[in-house]
């Protein structure tokens, strides 16, 4: 009897992985699903109001339902997904009113974040972001995904360096809201965005808090005015 127990113990330790070994794999699958769904939403493969069909999505992503649900719950917490009346997850839809209100708040908070980041960001960190802005202007044909990626680089540069974690989290959530709003004519923003982004980067790198605040606020107002004109 004792030998049989020893055999089971050895088999258990040498054969199937322990729960401690399996746990990171589950976490990795959940993180993989999270990144994939988040990218699908940001890249407009999943649009506002779309319902996520778990079985189909799990098959597409090559994950089981449990890590998929964990990923969707995380995205719900971040405001990208909502739970419908039948308990399915849907992509959150942002209308013009919510978009404009969010931009008004960003005008104040992002301007302050840029001012706080001025002088804190080394030139070596600004250089690749500036290069990305200039490369986007030369990109032919125009690429929406590249536009969004460049926008993230510019804004995250000063949000991450603002020194205020609470403000940074608020801004990331506000940027999710404005990112979910769909502007069909985004390509028309390429020129204004590039000029405004370069002005922000110049001010932040120079350590000029007033100029950084003004340039970032002007950028938010420009986005607001563009949305009004596009949908009027």
LOGULUM-215232 format. One record per atom (N, C-alpha, C): residue in one letter; x, y, z. Coordinates in steps of 0.1 Angstrom, whole numbers, plus 5000, padded with zeros to 4 digits. Layout:
BEGIN
aXYZ...
END
This chain:
BEGIN
x500849885000x500050005000x500950125000x501950125009x502850235010x503550264996x503950144990x504650154977x503750224967x502450184967x501550234957x501350384959x501350434971x501250574974x502450644969x503650584971x504950644966x504850654951x504350554945x504350554930x503450664925x502250684932x501350784928x502050924930x502750944941x503351064944x504351104933x505251004930x506251024920x505651054906x504550974903x503951004890x503351134889x502751184901x502151314901x503151424900x504351404905x505351514905x506051514891x506151394885x506951384873x506051394861x504751364862x503851364851x503151494848x501851504853x501051624851x501651734858x501551854852x502151974859x501252014871x501952074881x501152114893x500352234890x499352264898x498552384896x499352504895x500452514903x501352624902x501952644888x502252534882x502852534868x501852574858x500552534860x499452554850x499052704851x499052764862x498452894864x499053004855x500353014853x500853114844x500353094830x500152964825x499652934812x498252994810x497452984820x496053034819x496153184819x497053244827x497253394827x497753444814x498653364808x499153404795x498053394784x497253294784x496153284775x495153394776x494853434789x493953544791x494553674786x495853694789x496553814784x496553824769x496753704763x496753694748x495353734742x494353684749x492953714744x492653864746x493153914757x492854054760x493554144750x494754114746x495454194736x494754184722x494354064719x493754044706x492454114705x491554104715x490254174714x490454324715x491354374723x491554514724x492054564710x492954494704x493354534690x492254534680x491354434681x490254424672x489354544673x489154584685x488254704688x488954834683x490254844686x490954974683x491154974667x491254864661x491454864646x490154854639x489054864646x487654864640x487254734634x487954624637x487454494633x486154464641x486154514653x484954504662x484454644664x483254674661x482754814661x481754834673x481454954676x480554984686x479154924684x478654854694x477354784693x477554634689x478754594684x478854454680x478854364693x478154244691x478154144702x479254044700x479954014711x481053914710x480453774712x480553694702x480053554703x481253464709x481053424721x482153364728x482753244721x481953154716x482453024710x483253054697x482653144689x483353184677x484653254680x484653354689x485853424693x486953334699x486553244707x487453154713x488153074703x487453024693x487952944682x488953034674x488553154671x489453244663x490753274670x490653294683x491853324691x492653204696x492053084695x492752964699x492852954714x491853004721x491852994736x490552934740x490552884753x489352824758x488452944764x487252904768x486253004772x486653074785x487353004794x487653064807x488653184805x489753174799x490653284797x489953394789x489153354779x488453454771x487553534780x486753474789x485853554797x486653644807x487853594811x488653674820x489153804812x489453784800x489953894791x488753994789x487553944787x486454024784x486054104797x486154044808x485854114821x486854224823x488054204820x489054304821x488754424811x488354394799x488054494790x486754574794x485854494801x484654564806x485054664817x486054624825x486554714836x487154834830x487754824818x488454944812x487455024803x486254974802x485255054794x485155034780x485854924775x485754894761x484554804758x484154724767x483054634766x481954664776x480754634773x479654644782x478954504782x478254474793x477454354794x476054384791x475454314781x474054334777x473054264786x471854284784x470754234792x470854074792x471254014781x471353874781x472653814785x473453904792x474753874798x475853854787x475653884775x476653884764x477454014765x478654004760x479454134760x479354194746x479254324747x479154404734x480154514735x480654564723x481554674722x480854804725x481354874734x480755004739x480655104727x479455154725x479255254715x479355394721x480155484715x480255624720x479655714709x478655794714x478055884704x478756014704x478256104695x478956234693x478956314706x477856314714x477756394726x478756354736x478956224738x479956174748x481356204743x481556184730x482856214725x483256364727x482356454724x482656594726x482856634741x482056574750x482256604764x483556554769x483956434764x485256374768x486356464763x486256514751x487356604746x487456734754x486356784759x486356904768x487156874781x486956754786x487756714798x489156694795x489456634784x490856614779x491556744777x490756844772x491456974770x492057024782x491357004794x491857054806x492956964812x492656834813x493556744820x494856704811x494656684798x495856664790x496756784790x496156894789x497057024789x497857024802x497256994813x497956994826x498956884827x498656764821x499656654821x500856694813x500656754801x501756804793x502656904800x501956994807x502657094814x503557034825x502956934832x503756864843x504856784837x504756734825x505756654819x506856734813x506556864810x507656944804x508956944812x509956914805x511256904811x511656774818x510656684819x510856554825x511156444815x510956474802x511156374792x512456404785x513356304785x514656334779x514556334763x515456404757x515456424743x515456284736x516156184742x516356054736x514955984735x514056014744x512655954744x511756034734x512056164732x511156234723x511556204709x512856184706x513256164692x512556064684x512355934689x511655834681x510155864679x509555944689x508155974687x508056084676x508956184676x509056284666x509256214652x510156124652x510356054639x509155974634x508355924643x507155854640x506055954634x506056074640x505056174634x505456214620x506756234618x507256274605x507056164595x507356034599x507155924590x505755904586x504855934595x503355914592x502956014581x503556134581x503156234571x503656184557x504656114557x505256064544x504655934539x503855874548x503355734545x502355744533x502555654523x501655654512x501455504508x500255444508x499055514511x498855534526x497855624529x497555654543x497055524550x497455514563x497155394571x496555444584x495255404586x494555444598x495255384610x495655264610x496255194621x497555274625x498355304615x499555384618x499255514624x498155584620x497755714625x497455694640x496655594644x496255574658x497555544666x498455454660x499655414668x500455534671x500655624661x501455744663x500755834673x499455854673x498755934682x498955874697x498955744698x499155684711x500555724716x501555714707x502955744711x503055884716x502555974709x502656114714x501956144727x500756104728x499956134741x500556054753x500855924750x501355844761x502755894766x503455964758x504756014761x504656114773x503756204772x503656304783x502656254794x501656174791x500856114801x501656034811x502555954805x503355864814x504355944822x504756064817x505756144824x505156254833x503856264834x503256374841x503456364856x503756254862x504056244876x502856234885x501656214879x500456204886x499656084882x499755974889x499155844885x497655854884x497055934892x495555944892x495156014879x495756124876x495456194863x495856114851x496856034852x497255954840x496155844838x495655784848x494655684847x493355744841x492955854846x491755924841x491955954826x493156004822x493356034808x493355904799x493855804804x493855674796x492455634794x491555644804x490155604802x489455704793x489755834794x489155924785x489555904770x490855864768x491355834755x490655704749x490355614758x489555494753x488255544748x487555634755x486255674751x486355744737x487255834736x487355914723x487855824712x488655714715x489155624705x487955544700x486955514708x485855434704x484855504695x484955644695x484155714686x484655704672x483855674662x484355654649x484155774640x485355824635x485355934626x485755884612x484855874603x485155824590x486255894582x486356024585x487256114577x488556134585x489056034592x490256044601x491456094593x491556044580x492656084572x492756234570x491656304571x491656454570x492356514582x492556444592x493156494604x494756474604x495256414594x496656384594x497556504594x497256604586x498056724586x497956804599x496756834603x496556904616x497156834628x496956694628x497456614639x498956624640x499656614628x501056614628x501656744633x501056864628x501556994632x501357014647x500156974652x499856994666x500656894675x500856774671x501756684678x503156734679x503656784668x505056834668x505156954678x504157044678x504157154687x504157114702x503457004705x503456954719x504856894722x505356814713x506656754715x507756864717x507756964709x508757074710x508657134724x507457164729x507257234742x507657144753x507357014752x507656924763x509156904764x509856884752x511256874752x511956994757x511457114753x512057234758x511857264772x510957194779x510757214793x509857344795x509157384785x508257504785x506857454789x506557464802x505257414807x504057494801x504257624800x503157704795x502857674780x503957664772x503757624758x503157484757x503557394765x503057254764x501557254768x501157334778x499757344782x498957394770x499457504764x498757574754x498657484741x499657424737x499657334725x498757214727x498757154739x497857044741x496457084741x496157194748x494757244748x494257274734x495157334726x494757374713x494457244704x495257144707x495057014700x493656954703x493256954715x491956904719x490856994713x491057124713x489957214707x489857184692x491057164686x491057134671x490257004668x490456904677x489656774675x488156804677x487856884687x486456914689x485856984677x486557084672x485957164661x485857074648x486856984647x486756894635x485556804636x485256754648x484156664649x482856744647x482756864652x481556944649x481356964634x482357004627x482257024613x481956904605x482556784609x482356664602x480956614604x480256644615x478956584617x477856694617x478156814613x477156914612x476356914599
END
